[in-house]
């Protein structure tokens, strides 16, 4: 067992406290984060943002189709399937 002089111990506690808490947030986090962990988290965040944009685009398309599909004129083939959407300008010209 190592005995430390109380005065020395107090100075060590003070020095440790200053090292831990008298620094800015970035330096404080660097003391506890594994190397490369921040890069991994940033890459994950970018990936999630891209996925969010894709999903938002899908949602917008779905909402558009759900609302406007009954009003979009289509050209049906002999089999009853949609061959093509008519152009909006052509739709406006029809009575």
C-alpha positions as CSV (number, residue, x, y, z in Angstrom):
1,X,0.0,0.0,0.0
2,X,1.3,3.4,-1.0
3,X,0.8,6.2,1.5
4,X,0.6,9.7,0.0
5,X,1.2,12.8,2.0
6,X,-2.1,14.6,2.4
7,X,-0.7,17.8,1.1
8,X,0.6,16.0,-2.0
9,X,-2.7,14.2,-2.4
10,X,-4.6,17.5,-2.3
11,X,-2.3,19.0,-5.0
12,X,-2.8,15.9,-7.1
13,X,-6.6,16.1,-6.8
14,X,-6.5,19.8,-7.7
15,X,-4.2,19.1,-10.7
16,X,-6.5,16.2,-11.9
17,X,-9.6,18.4,-11.4
18,X,-8.0,21.2,-13.5
19,X,-7.0,18.7,-16.2
20,X,-10.5,17.2,-16.4
21,X,-12.7,20.2,-15.9
22,X,-10.8,23.4,-16.8
23,X,-10.8,22.6,-20.5
24,X,-13.2,23.2,-23.4
25,X,-15.8,20.6,-24.4
26,X,-13.8,19.4,-27.4
27,X,-10.7,18.6,-25.3
28,X,-12.8,17.1,-22.5
29,X,-14.5,14.7,-25.0
30,X,-11.2,13.8,-26.6
31,X,-10.1,12.4,-23.2
32,X,-12.9,9.8,-23.2
33,X,-13.5,9.0,-26.8
34,X,-11.7,6.2,-28.7
35,X,-9.6,7.3,-31.7
36,X,-11.8,7.3,-34.8
37,X,-15.1,7.1,-32.9
38,X,-16.1,10.6,-33.8
39,X,-15.4,9.9,-37.5
40,X,-17.6,6.7,-37.3
41,X,-20.4,8.7,-35.7
42,X,-20.2,11.5,-38.2
43,X,-20.2,9.0,-41.1
44,X,-23.3,7.3,-39.5
45,X,-25.0,10.6,-39.2
46,X,-24.3,11.4,-42.9
47,X,-25.6,8.0,-43.9
48,X,-28.8,8.6,-41.8
49,X,-29.3,12.0,-43.3
50,X,-29.1,10.5,-46.8
51,X,-31.5,7.8,-45.9
52,X,-33.9,10.4,-44.4
53,X,-33.8,12.4,-47.7
54,X,-34.6,9.2,-49.7
55,X,-37.4,8.3,-47.4
56,X,-38.8,11.8,-47.4
57,X,-38.7,11.7,-51.2
58,X,-40.6,8.4,-51.2
59,X,-43.2,9.8,-48.8
60,X,-43.7,12.9,-51.0
61,X,-44.1,10.7,-54.1
62,X,-46.6,8.5,-52.2
63,X,-48.6,11.5,-51.0
64,X,-48.6,12.9,-54.5
65,X,-49.8,9.7,-56.0
66,X,-52.4,9.1,-53.2
67,X,-53.9,12.6,-53.8
68,X,-53.5,13.1,-57.5
69,X,-53.6,9.6,-59.0
70,X,-57.4,9.6,-59.4
71,X,-57.1,12.9,-61.4
72,X,-54.1,11.9,-63.6
73,X,-55.3,10.8,-67.0
74,X,-53.6,7.7,-68.4
75,X,-53.5,5.8,-71.6
76,X,-54.4,2.2,-71.2
77,X,-53.2,-0.6,-73.4
78,X,-55.3,-3.5,-74.7
79,X,-54.4,-5.5,-71.6
80,X,-55.7,-2.8,-69.3
81,X,-52.3,-1.8,-68.1
82,X,-51.1,1.8,-68.0
83,X,-48.9,2.5,-71.1
84,X,-48.2,6.1,-70.4
85,X,-49.3,9.1,-68.5
86,X,-50.7,11.8,-70.8
87,X,-48.9,15.1,-70.8
88,X,-50.5,17.8,-68.7
89,X,-50.8,20.1,-71.7
90,X,-52.7,17.4,-73.6
91,X,-55.0,16.9,-70.7
92,X,-55.8,20.6,-70.5
93,X,-56.7,20.6,-74.2
94,X,-59.3,17.8,-73.8
95,X,-62.9,18.7,-72.8
